[in-house]
Amino acid sequence: MPVWLREHSWRQTLTAVYLSLPLRGARATPANIFCSEQYLKVSIPPFLFEAILYAPIDDTNSTAKIGNGNIFFTLYKKEPAMWDSLTLANADKEKLQYLRENAVLKAHEKAKEETEAKKITKQEHKKYALEATMKVEEEERKRIENLKEKERQKVAKELELWKNQQKDGIKYKSIQKKGELHQEIEPLKERKSEKMNKTRIPNERASKTRLKSTKGHGSCSIFSQNLEEEQLPAPRAAATIKVNFTPRVFPTALRESRVAEEEEWLHKQAEARRIINSDLSELEDLKEEEKNPDWLKDKGNKMFAMGDYLGAVNAYNLAVRLNNKLPLLYLNRAACHLKLRNLHKAVEDSSKALELLTPPVPDNENARVKAHVRRGTAFCQLELYTEGLQDYEAALKIDPRNKNIEKDAEKIRHLIQGTMQSS
């Protein structure tokens, strides 16, 4: 049952009503107040105040202040007038109920209108934001198109300039060739004239001797200068120069390659071919990539992922026969043996992998952890819990943050304690 708040004080002016309502220790919030044109309600459980006002008010501009244990209302009248009382007097229950329901209905309609107005405003804001975004995108698109057009014009100018340069170069070459031809023709003409002169000289020698005999020792021939001219050298003979290049296996240029790594790779390939040719005559029918240990390792990994553990073991076996210095081959084959319950072989492969993973460096930490865990798992499945615990503790020394290994090691310790107690 609500407790009605009867104590209140009010005063008025021609345009406003000032109402003070004590809260009696209750704490009020704006959600506890409901006000319409002619209905005022304050609900602060268990207290309740309700009033049908004497005349309509402007509920939009009216205010309520909460403080000092009171609620102070400032209610502005719609029509300036002095009220006879705060509430409507001599009103029956039906009229009060009608006014109350009408006030609630109007409040709901007003709230709905405000919600619709907010929705419309939000839609307008979204539309404006979308238009602004589209405008920005359009400007950006135009800017990019302008840049592309400028770049296209620039490239077109450069291409045109290049074409002009090519044309000028061709013209220059043609002029140069003409000059060279002219220079070649001139010596040919000179040689031809010299040959003609030489053919005339023997015929004139007889006349020369005759002239000498007639004219005496002081006379000379008009062809003496031509005989004293220097002879031109013979043209050079054509020849072919052979150029031999150093043979290379790799197609890259020597300046772009890494010689040490290439030589190491070639050495490994040669070693693998030697093993194949000497010991594995049954592999002659295999393809070249099937004789590669790395290719076989990847093939075994795919088979292991598909659950074909026997196929994976066969692939790893062949890879080990080709290259027995890869620790990952033994490590992966140990995982297959664990799946196939070949526990002794799993221990052997894990031990071999640990031998090859030396010296212990940060790069092989992950592989060493896997080797210890797989060998420890095989030992535990063989009920050799002490040896298995040693491998798990060794793995924890390498990777102390691995919670799974720590949990498994704790389980093995409990198993060892249980067996000791039972014995």
C-alpha positions, 0 to 999 in steps of 0.5 A, spaced: 500 500 500 502 506 498 503 512 503 500 518 500 504 525 501 499 530 504 504 535 506 506 540 501 506 548 500 505 552 494 504 559 492 503 562 485 503 568 481 499 571 475 503 566 470 506 561 475 505 556 481 511 554 485 510 547 489 514 544 494 514 537 496 518 534 502 521 527 501 521 524 508 528 521 507 526 518 500 531 519 494 528 521 488 530 521 481 527 524 475 524 518 473 519 518 479 516 524 476 510 524 471 507 531 469 502 533 464 498 539 462 493 538 468 496 532 472 502 531 476 504 525 480 510 523 484 512 516 485 517 514 490 516 507 493 512 507 498 510 514 498 506 517 493 503 524 491 498 525 486 494 532 484 489 534 478 491 541 477 486 546 477 488 549 470 492 547 465 500 548 465 505 548 460 509 542 461 514 543 456 517 549 460 515 547 467 521 544 471 522 540 478 529 541 482 531 535 487 535 537 493 535 538 501 530 533 502 525 536 497 522 537 490 521 544 488 516 545 482 516 551 477 509 550 473 508 555 468 500 557 467 498 556 460 493 562 461 495 568 466 490 567 472 490 566 479 488 559 481 483 558 487 486 552 489 492 547 487 488 542 485 481 541 482 476 541 487 469 537 487 471 532 482 468 526 482 472 519 481 470 518 474 472 525 472 479 524 476 480 517 472 478 520 466 483 526 467 488 521 469 488 516 463 487 522 458 494 525 461 497 518 461 495 517 454 497 524 452 504 523 455 505 516 451 503 520 444 508 525 446 513 520 447 511 517 441 512 523 437 519 525 440 521 518 439 519 519 431 522 526 431 528 523 434 528 517 429 527 522 423 533 526 426 537 520 426 535 518 419 537 525 416 543 525 420 545 519 417 543 521 410 547 527 411 553 523 413 552 519 407 552 525 402 558 528 405 561 521 405 559 520 398 561 527 396 568 526 399 569 520 395 567 523 389 572 529 390 577 523 392 575 520 385 576 526 381 583 528 384 585 521 383 583 521 375 586 528 375 592 525 377 592 519 372 590 524 367 596 528 368 601 522 369 598 520 362 599 526 359 606 526 362 608 519 359 605 521 352 610 527 352 615 523 354 614 517 349 613 523 343 620 526 345 623 519 345 620 518 338 623 524 336 629 522 339 629 516 335 627 519 329 633 524 330 638 518 331 636 515 325 637 521 321 644 522 324 646 515 322 643 515 315 647 522 314 653 519 318 653 513 313 653 517 307 659 521 309 662 514 311 660 512 304 663 518 301 670 517 305 670 510 302 669 512 295 674 517 295 680 513 296 677 508 291 677 513 286 684 515 288 687 508 288 684 507 281 687 513 278 694 510 281 693 504 278 692 507 271 698 511 272 702 505 274 700 502 267 702 508 264 709 508 267 712 502 263 710 505 257 713 511 258 720 509 261 722 507 254 721 514 252 724 517 258 730 513 256 730 516 250 729 523 252 735 522 257 739 520 251 737 526 247 737 531 253 743 529 257 744 527 265 740 534 267 733 532 264 728 529 269 721 525 268 715 528 269 712 522 273 718 522 278 713 524 283 708 519 282 713 514 283 716 516 290 709 516 293 708 511 299 704 505 298 697 504 302 697 498 307 693 492 305 686 491 308 686 487 315 684 480 314 677 477 318 678 473 324 673 469 329 674 470 336 672 464 341 669 466 348 669 461 353 664 461 359 665 458 366 660 452 366 655 453 372 649 449 374 645 454 377 642 459 372 643 465 376 649 470 375 655 469 379 655 476 382 647 475 384 648 468 387 651 465 394 657 460 392 658 457 399 650 455 399 650 453 392 656 448 393 654 445 399 647 444 396 651 441 390 655 437 395 649 434 398 646 432 392 652 428 389 652 425 396 645 423 395 646 420 388 652 416 390 648 413 396 642 411 391 647 409 385 651 404 390 646 402 395 639 403 393 638 400 386 631 399 387 630 406 386 631 407 379 624 407 377 622 413 382 622 420 379 627 425 381 623 429 386 622 422 389 629 421 391 629 428 395 629 427 402 626 433 404 620 431 399 619 425 402 619 428 409 613 433 407 610 427 404 610 423 410 608 429 414 602 429 409 600 422 410 601 423 418 596 428 418 591 424 414 592 418 419 596 414 414 601 412 419 604 406 416 605 410 409 608 415 413 613 410 416 615 408 409 616 415 407 621 416 413 624 410 412 626 411 405 628 419 407 633 416 412 636 411 407 637 417 403 640 422 408 641 419 415 643 426 418 636 429 418 634 429 426 627 431 424 626 424 420 627 420 426 623 425 430 617 424 426 618 417 425 618 416 432 611 420 432 608 415 427 611 409 432 607 412 438 601 411 434 602 404 431 604 402 438 611 400 436 614 403 443 621 400 442 622 403 435 619 410 438 625 410 443 630 408 438 628 414 434 627 419 439 634 417 442 637 418 435 634 425 434 637 427 440 644 425 438 643 429 432 640 435 435 647 437 438 650 442 440 643 444 444 642 451 441 636 456 441 634 454 434 633 446 436 629 447 442 623 446 440 625 439 436 629 437 443 623 438 447 619 434 442 624 428 442 624 428 450 616 428 450 616 422 445 621 418 448 618 419 455 611 417 453 614 411 450 617 409 456 611 411 460 607 406 456 612 401 457 611 402 464 618 405 465 615 411 469 622 413 472 625 413 465 619 417 462 619 422 468 627 424 467 625 425 459 619 430 461 623 433 467 629 434 461 623 437 457 621 442 462 628 444 463 628 446 456 621 449 456 619 451 463 613 455 461 610 449 458 604 447 462 602 441 459 608 438 460 608 440 467 601 437 468 604 430 465 610 430 469 606 431 475 601 425 473 607 421 472 610 423 479 603 420 482 604 414 478 611 412 481 608 414 488 602 409 487 606 404 485 611 405 490 606 405 496 603 398 493 609 395 493 
